[in-house]
Amino acid sequence: MVVRLLNFRKLRTRLAALYIALFAAAMLGMSLTLLAVAERSSTDQVRRELAASGTVFDRLWSQRAAQLGGAAGLVARDFGFRAAVATGDKATIVSALDNLKRRMGVPVAFVVGVDGRVTGLDRPQLAEQAAGLWNALDGGQMSGVVDLGGSARHVIAAPIMAPQLTGWVVFATDLDMKEMQGLQRLSAIPIQAAVFQRRADGRWVDPSDSEAGALSGFIDRAVTDRSVSDVTTPNGTALALVKPLPVMTGAPQAVLLLRYPLDKALAGYHRLQLAILLSGLVGLLCIVWATIRMARSITRPVTLLDAAAARLAAGLEASVPVEGNDELARLADSFNRMATDIAERERRITHLAFNDTLTGLPNRAHFLEHLEHELKLAERNGEAVSVMILDLDDFKSVNDTLGHPVGDEVLRRVGERVDADLAQSFVARLGGDEFVIVTRQGADGEPLERLAKRAGEAAAQHIQLEGHDVTQAASIGIAISPADGADARSLLKHADLALYRAKELGRGMFCFFEEALNSRAQERRRMESDLRTALHEGQFELYFQPLFDLDANRVGSFEALLRWHHPERGMVSPVEFIPTAEDTGLIVEIGAWVLREACAQAAAWPEHVRIAVNVSSVQFRRPGLNETVLQALAASGLEPSRLELEITESIFLEGLDTTTRLLHGLRSLGVRIALDDFGTGYSSLSYLQSFPFDKIKIDRSFIQDLLTRPGAVAIVRAITDLARALGMETTAEGVEENDQLAELRKHGCSSVQGYLFSRPIDAVAVRDLLADEAASSAAA
Ligand SMILES: Nc1nc2c(ncn2[C@@H]2O[C@@H]3COP(=O)(O)O[C@H]4[C@@H](O)[C@H](n5cnc6c(=O)[nH]c(N)nc65)O[C@@H]4COP(=O)(O)O[C@H]3[C@H]2O)c(=O)[nH]1
């Protein structure tokens, strides 16, 4: 609690501490001043009272002296007494003096004769000192302090005239404690009075005063200045006034010391002091209480703001009450508006972070979060969760042919439809043309096949856009937890493998994940790693298949065909590894090697023999193909016109403009371009119009069925006619029979390639073949 109160990091505590310190300092200063003033005034008052008491003492002293002097005078004038003194009638003298002592209350009375004889003294031990008074009496001193019997006594005398001076009546009153107390009682203030006499050694003594020793030095000093001053004794400090007393000749100096102990003198002041301290303390407590309340009320809006800011920082909702119309109220109002803006912005950011901007569907991050959540729930309930990846088939061509805005609209519509048709499922867009559908598979759930079919149909619905009719087929890959994976990552991976398989099967198919797909994927991964090794360890070799020129009746060119001597698997066909090399992008490096090697080999051949090299669409898509071709030509010294690049129509999927630009770029190097596998895949006669190919290679499938399939001859003839019209050469691939050759020759095919002439052969065999051909043409 104390620690909490003294938390100086809090503005409230600091403010309160500052004000309390300021008020406390002010109050302390005020109290100290008040105390000092009160003390000063009390001390002055006491001084004045002491001085006044001194005056009262003077008056009392005089009154006592006058009273005793009057009484002594009465006795001295009494006829009988004078006669007794004159006659020396001791008994009468003693009787009269005793009577007088009783009446006046004095302890000592005697008569000193003019001759110095002392009569009537009832204390013989005082006789000598009494006789010693004679000188003073004779000198006319009738009053004073003398030392009688070891203590100071006030002596008053009156002359006895009969009628001549016959002596003096002398009274001596004690100046002891009792007498002093009598005097003290007459004072208005409780002072201590004492008579001190000065001894021969200079010290002031009062046998009855226990502090006499400590006071001697003080009296010595004070006897001259006679003002009230402080004196300190072992019993404490007192205010003191020293008044010299009249002494009779021969008697030691005497003073009256009036003391007023400070603790008594300032008792009133101490009460005042206590009152001041108490009221100061009460005031301070009030100030502490009021300051804490005030600090709390001043800092409350700031504290509320601070707490609200902390809530805001923690991502929670925060607002503060707006009270009044001051700066803090305006700050609170601004804070509330800021918090609302932030919340709104956060909502928007969260929406953007978890939703796809194009379709408004949940995005990949949202999907992953949802899937993890669903998997947890499903695991708890013993249910399954299916993940379907839906990928639009050949969506690229929509983009390429109809433009990106149409492509975007298609994606939006497909997303909308799938989401609407599969309302019980969670539909998200993974990116590009890929959507994902998550469905909890309860016992009474829809069979997955039906669900997948519905999803495919929803995607494939007819869309009419800007005058175009688009029907977009979709392939679907499906994985189901927990059998196909217990976590989002493996489920997604397996659904992806299933999708890959569905794509392989053709358009608009769906495929469930099965372990075999995993092993296929593993196989692909292994092949990728082996391909890298093959590149670095020189496991590749080029084979060459001759293309026989029907007009010149000789080998016009060779097609370079890649061979892989796998250390364990032996010779691996390019049909097996080229797709993987393309998928992984390794084809770029492999293709560059083929180009270098093919050009290097061809450079050694006769000048009329060209070399044809296959170029993958992946090589086409990556930058740097021109440079690779140039380097291969430069390194081998081969004439660019002797190099023919065989491309397939798949490169046009990149977009017609881009592809023709690239083809023109290659052509500008001086190399020839041949269109391979013509008649398969995406064949479109418009491609032939877009670029002036040097050659069209008619796909083997047409040649194989040339003589058996009705219409095959017509197709081949149409192709050769078209090519001729466009100024392009034609090569028929896969010619295995003489009848096929005869038919092709009939239709004006420029060249033929196939096992009828030669299978692909290695570089040494090529040299032999060329040498044989050269020899036979020389012989002819
Ligand atoms: N049944 C039959 N087949 C014949 C006949 N004449 C030739 N062939 C085969 O047909 C393929 C012709 O190559 P392609 O159509 O470009 O098809 C090639 C080509 O697309 C690809 N390929 C080969 N080498 C390379 C290369 O260096 N780069 C790239 N990108 N692809 C290559 O691999 C494919 C297959 O190559 P290969 O297995 O060498 O198969 C070769 C060849 O051996 C015949 O009379 N009957």
The ligand as a Tripos MOL2 file, in Angstrom:
@<TRIPOS>MOLECULE
LIG
   46    52     1     0     0
SMALL
NO_CHARGES

@<TRIPOS>ATOM
      1 N1          8.6000  -43.5820  -82.5950 N.pl3     1 LIG1
      2 C1          9.4380  -42.8540  -83.3150 C.ar      1 LIG1
      3 N2         10.1000  -41.8760  -82.7280 N.ar      1 LIG1
      4 C2         10.9400  -41.1680  -83.4750 C.ar      1 LIG1
      5 C3         11.1240  -41.4150  -84.7970 C.ar      1 LIG1
      6 N3         12.0270  -40.5300  -85.2970 N.ar      1 LIG1
      7 C4         12.3700  -39.7860  -84.2620 C.ar      1 LIG1
      8 N4         11.7280  -40.1400  -83.1270 N.ar      1 LIG1
      9 C5         11.8110  -39.5380  -81.7790 C.3       1 LIG1
     10 O1         11.0270  -38.4120  -81.7530 O.3       1 LIG1
     11 C6         11.6030  -37.3990  -80.8940 C.3       1 LIG1
     12 C7         11.8270  -36.1710  -81.6740 C.3       1 LIG1
     13 O2         12.0780  -35.1410  -80.8990 O.3       1 LIG1
     14 P1         11.0150  -34.1160  -80.4170 P.3       1 LIG1
     15 O3          9.7200  -34.2770  -81.1370 O.co2     1 LIG1
     16 O4         11.6140  -32.7740  -80.4930 O.co2     1 LIG1
     17 O5         10.8090  -34.5450  -78.9410 O.3       1 LIG1
     18 C8         11.8330  -34.4960  -78.0410 C.3       1 LIG1
     19 C9         12.0050  -33.1770  -77.4070 C.3       1 LIG1
     20 O6         10.7250  -32.5620  -77.2180 O.3       1 LIG1
     21 C10        12.6020  -33.5390  -76.1040 C.3       1 LIG1
     22 N5         14.0250  -33.2680  -76.1590 N.ar      1 LIG1
     23 C11        15.0080  -34.0740  -76.5400 C.ar      1 LIG1
     24 N6         16.1730  -33.4270  -76.4690 N.ar      1 LIG1
     25 C12        15.9100  -32.1800  -76.0250 C.ar      1 LIG1
     26 C13        16.6910  -31.0280  -75.7410 C.ar      1 LIG1
     27 O7         17.9060  -31.0070  -75.9400 O.2       1 LIG1
     28 N7         16.0330  -29.9410  -75.2960 N.ar      1 LIG1
     29 C14        14.6980  -29.9180  -75.0980 C.ar      1 LIG1
     30 N8         14.1160  -28.8280  -74.6640 N.pl3     1 LIG1
     31 N9         13.9210  -30.9640  -75.3580 N.ar      1 LIG1
     32 C15        14.5260  -32.0790  -75.8280 C.ar      1 LIG1
     33 O8         12.4120  -34.8590  -75.8610 O.3       1 LIG1
     34 C16        11.5590  -35.3750  -76.8550 C.3       1 LIG1
     35 C17        11.8330  -36.8200  -77.0910 C.3       1 LIG1
     36 O9         13.0890  -37.0120  -77.5580 O.3       1 LIG1
     37 P2         13.5760  -38.4110  -77.9770 P.3       1 LIG1
     38 O10        13.2120  -39.4190  -76.9400 O.co2     1 LIG1
     39 O11        14.9660  -38.2820  -78.3640 O.co2     1 LIG1
     40 O12        12.6900  -38.7050  -79.1840 O.3       1 LIG1
     41 C18        12.9170  -38.0320  -80.3910 C.3       1 LIG1
     42 C19        13.2040  -39.0940  -81.4380 C.3       1 LIG1
     43 O13        13.9910  -40.1470  -80.9980 O.3       1 LIG1
     44 C20        10.4090  -42.4380  -85.4160 C.ar      1 LIG1
     45 O14        10.5100  -42.7530  -86.6260 O.2       1 LIG1
     46 N10         9.5640  -43.1360  -84.6580 N.ar      1 LIG1
@<TRIPOS>BOND
     1     1     2 1
     2     2     3 ar
     3     2    46 ar
     4     3     4 ar
     5     4     5 ar
     6     4     8 ar
     7     5     6 ar
     8     5    44 ar
     9     6     7 ar
    10     7     8 ar
    11     8     9 1
    12     9    10 1
    13     9    42 1
    14    10    11 1
    15    11    12 1
    16    11    41 1
    17    12    13 1
    18    13    14 1
    19    14    15 2
    20    14    16 1
    21    14    17 1
    22    17    18 1
    23    18    19 1
    24    18    34 1
    25    19    20 1
    26    19    21 1
    27    21    22 1
    28    21    33 1
    29    22    23 ar
    30    22    32 ar
    31    23    24 ar
    32    24    25 ar
    33    25    26 ar
    34    25    32 ar
    35    26    27 2
    36    26    28 ar
    37    28    29 ar
    38    29    30 1
    39    29    31 ar
    40    31    32 ar
    41    33    34 1
    42    34    35 1
    43    35    36 1
    44    36    37 1
    45    37    38 2
    46    37    39 1
    47    37    40 1
    48    40    41 1
    49    41    42 1
    50    42    43 1
    51    44    45 2
    52    44    46 ar
@<TRIPOS>SUBSTRUCTURE
     1 LIG1         1 GROUP 0 **** ****
